[in-house]
Amino acid sequence: MEKKQKNRKDKSISLLLPIILVFCILGTVVFSVSHKISTEMSHSAIQNLSESLDLMKGTIEAILLKEAEFQKLISHEIANIENPEEFIRSYHKNQTMVKLSIILSGETEGISNTGEVFTEDGLNFSFGKKVYDLPISESYLNYMGTWAYTIKCPVIKNRKQIATLYAEYVYDSFDKSLPNGFYNGKAMLYIMDAKTERLILKPKGMGERSAGHLNLEDFFRANNILDSNLRDELRSSVKNGKNVLFYHDIRHKNALNYMWSVNDGAIYLIGYVPIEAIQQEGKTVNQNIFIVVAVMLSAFFLCCMLYYFNQRQQNKIRKEREIEREIHNKQLAEALQAAQIASNSKTTFLSNMSHDIRTPMNAVLGFTTLLAMDAENPAKVREYTKKIFASGQHLLSLINDILDVSKIESGKVVLNIDKFTLNDLVSSIDAIIRPMAKSKNQIFHMEVTGIKHECFMGDETRINQILINLLSNAVKYTQPKGNIWFRIIGLKQRSHQYEHIRIEVEDDGYGMTPEYLETIFDAFTRAENSTTNKVQGTGLGMAITKNIIELMGGTIEVFSEVDKGSLFRVELEFRIPEEQVDKQFWKNYGISNILAVDNVLDVCQSIKTLMHDTDVSIETFVDIQKALQTIYDNKQLYDMILLGCNAPITKKIDTAKKIREILPDVCIIFLIENDSEDVEQMIDMENTAILIKPFFVSALKEKILEMHHLSNSENAFSNTDVPTLEGMHFLAAEDNEINAEILEEILTMEGASCEIVENGKMALEHFQKSSEYEFDAILMDVQMPIMNGYEATKAIRALQRKDAQTIPIIAMTANAFVEDEKEALKSGMNIHISKPIDIDMLYQTIKQCVKRKE
Amino acid sequence: MKKILLLLIAFITIFSFTACTNHQNSNLMTSEPQQQKVVNLFGPMEKTNPNADNIARTAFDMTVALAEQKLNLLVEYRTYTAENYKEKTYDDVTLDRIRNNMDDWYLLNPDIIQILGTEGKLVDLSVLDSAKNLREVVKTANTVDGKLVAIPQEVVVHGLFVNKDMFDKYNLALPNTPEEFLHCCEVFQQNGIETPIGANRWWLENFVFAQAYADLYNGDTTQQEIQQLNSGERKYSDYMRNGFEFLKKLIDNGYVDAEKAYVSEAIEGEIADFLAQKTPIVMAYWGAANTDTAYGNTDFELQVIGFPSNKGQMPVVSMTGYAVNVNAEHLHDVMNVLDIILSDEALQIYAETNKVISPSKNVEVDCVPALKPLNDKIQQNIYVLGSNAGMNVEQWGNTCLIVRKLLTGASVEECMAEFDALQQKALQ
């Protein structure tokens, strides 16, 4: 895996490096192209700016030239007229030439067209600049409040200067010749007088930055040109009439500043153009290049992303498939393993079965042989038949277990939910297990604590099966003199409609190995060791138990240690039936106050809990002396005393006698352990009874009923006439000769007679031929040739004779499933007995049917 | 994924079609001459500092931008600033320009308003709708021969800008009377501050106005006294004398550097020392307290108070105003522009931006804390006018010129004689 990852990493790096290289090359190329374009565009822009400035310079110089030429023309004209001053006075200013003056040669004063006396004072021609060979003055503020300059021109007549003509021009006239909105209004353009450094024509926009500025110094200050070297260089350039371009930031924006000489440096075009305005096209081209590159990169990255997502999707699908395949393989392996285990288990099972069936079968056959040999010896016959019967019983239990597992595995087990009482359950378990434990010299403990109700809804038979399985195992796997504990513990209810019960079966027997614990609930497994291999069983009991518990929605846990014992813990929830409490019962029998004494607090608590809903007041005491004192103090208050305690019987009787002295008529119920001895002494006392622990209300009620109706019951009991089979006449349909013979023998032994037929059809015919009510009942096998039991029953029931509908038809079949019983009842049979025939069961069933008939 | 691919293909297709579309169907390109209406404004321009923001200018620009937007025209701004005291002043240039019809409208000082108003060179602005909202004091100060010849965007109030920290340092209370003021100067001088007052060639006259007209403008006989002055029954020199004598003391004691003041332009000459806390007192107009280009951002506690007078601290109101050339080339357009920039809407913008007293009675805004003492006086109607078009001798310009003579060594008597001559000329 690591190697795979490393390979993948190496692959990624080897793929990444060329990509980075390609991008580096692409970046370099784009940068170079962009830089080249910028440089070329910048050069081009500078060239463009220079040309623009040259154009403006040319325009201004052309204006100046035309002005000078025009002035020369006027001077020629003046030279040819008689009265030059009159000519001057007649001149009217225009937008360009706003003043015309003349000073005759040899004089210091002259006149202007405005009528004023004119002198050259205030005009400075020392700058030495000329236009078309005519001297031009420094700039000055004229009489109109605007910046102006004067050109002086000699008036020559006959090659002799007769006067000087002065013409004043305003800079405002240049304004219309200059571009409107230089570089889309982003550039600034001033005209500066080179001599005075005054800004004589300014931008006319709004605001402090767009208009104003006084002179070159103010221009420097306003534009933050502080470098003295630069300033000196610029001033030097102005002095020498050079054109200058230089980069400098204006208000934090990179700008190209210019100072452009006009008319041999007499005036200067100065200002700045932001670089972004100059390189607008270059910037746009670069922006477009970047957009194209960005789009290409985006497209590339999009493709990469699509490729990546596609790869990821493919990998995901591949991984999912691999996982699926792995799971599938694992499942197959597990299935194979399970099949192998099942196969092994079944092989083991068959081997076990072979052994387990052969063992009792061997006994049956062996004792049958011995029976044949010792047929004349009644004692031996009885002994052999007893052993054959035991072996048969064992074979039957084997078959029943196998059938149970088969049903559970095929999902055919249906719980038969009905009302049952814990008292009945515990009594029946106790009746079965206690003798078993006793026979093995084991001590069987039973505890019931924390139970709030004792009547539940559930499948009592299956619960019995679970408990008998667990307890019989405990008995089986516990050595003599060992202990077996059976506990029923009421847990906290999860819902008030359900009682949550924990059942614990614990023993201090052989215990189990951890390995075995892992497979204990699997079918066909059985703990075997040198000690227990003499124990017989199918190995299906625990599997059946677990399945039934899970079917009931419960859980089972097991804890065990070898040679220390085992603990099985079952948790089940039983629905509590709605009609729990019979309050009227206690009123009817006048019982409203009971005093209970037991030195075990749990017992007292249990009595209180169980009696809680009966409306009977219960006072419990763990101390007998305190109880006696209370009885003495309250005297007539108690209707019944429950007397527990683990004291010897004699002590209990003494206590009862003391109670009698205080309350002579009170009913005393002794609560005793099941295995208590000398209980007769208690019964001898008047108005007393014995109740076996654990305490249940239903048991107490039965006991009270029993005490009140003892005499009537005894009379009724003595008058009961137990029905026998004596004189009865049966029709039996049985295709198996041996079974037919056995049946006939049993019935004969009971004093009944029987007619055997081989199949259903014969049974039908035989019944048809018989007289009405000739037979007391029909014993019908199901699987028979020609006509089976169901068809025969249907046919009999369909007959038109009086007893056809009423004659009891008893199914006697090896088809032992519930469905078989249902099918039998559906076909019209009255009752179903599964084979092999239990003679006691047959008696009971026949008696029941006969009784019904009677 | 398919959707994304489809969208991508669609985008590329549209992009390609768009890129390949030739919008230019003809090779013939024509250039139409741009017809942009323009009005020309002539105004002063301070020398600029790099990267500085002039709030006052910004406020004015905002109102002009409002007019440009509403009227779809362009206001072109022509400027002049004298390079030094020897050059023509802004007022001189303005007179030349308006007499030669160079521009459409102007920002004028009070004396120029009066001169040009008298010459009939300015349009009567009372016809503007916005003129109806003006305060009476504004109308009074700018009415010449019954014509409202100029309207300002703010009532310009002059005051003394004092470094309160320095006054506190020497345990000096802010002065109310001329005597108290002299005492403060004396104390400052004794503590090594040789020239306690930073001055320029323009605004020393405020000391004179405060003392000259404190009683006239804050008494019950204002109009009567002005009529007596106009008729020659009273002499301007009698009013002015105390102020000039006071100025003379300041000069003689060295509290004002007369030589420096004579050659210094407004703010330029004194700002550096004042901000450096070498000078505790300067004089300036209201807006200077709001703008970073003047005293809007000091390192000390700035307070603006009135000039000392026998009636206590006295603000001096002198209104510059916008006036229209009667021969303006774009008269109709410029009148529309003025109507907008002087409307309540524009004046609200101006006053809020510049924190000044608006000429409109409908516009009121709060002032900065430094101006509170001065504002309190104005709110109490305690002030003197530095210019009054109702007086036949122009006050603001003439007094300024005569103060300059005092700065160059003229005696108080000589100065008074100048006033008498002016009054005589006016009476003739």
Interface residues (C-beta under 8 A of the other chain):
Chain A: L141 N142 Y143 M144 G145 T146 N180 R198 K202 K204 G205 M206 G207 E208 R209 S210 A211 G212 H213 L214 N215 D218 R221 A222 N223 N224 R251 H252 L302 L306 F309 N310
Chain B: M1 I4 L5 L8 Q34 N40 M45 E46 K47 T48 N49 P50 N51 A52 N54 R57 T58 D61 V64 A65 V75 E76 Y77 R78 T79 Y80 T81 E83 E87 K88 D92 V93 T94 L95 D96 R97 N100 M102
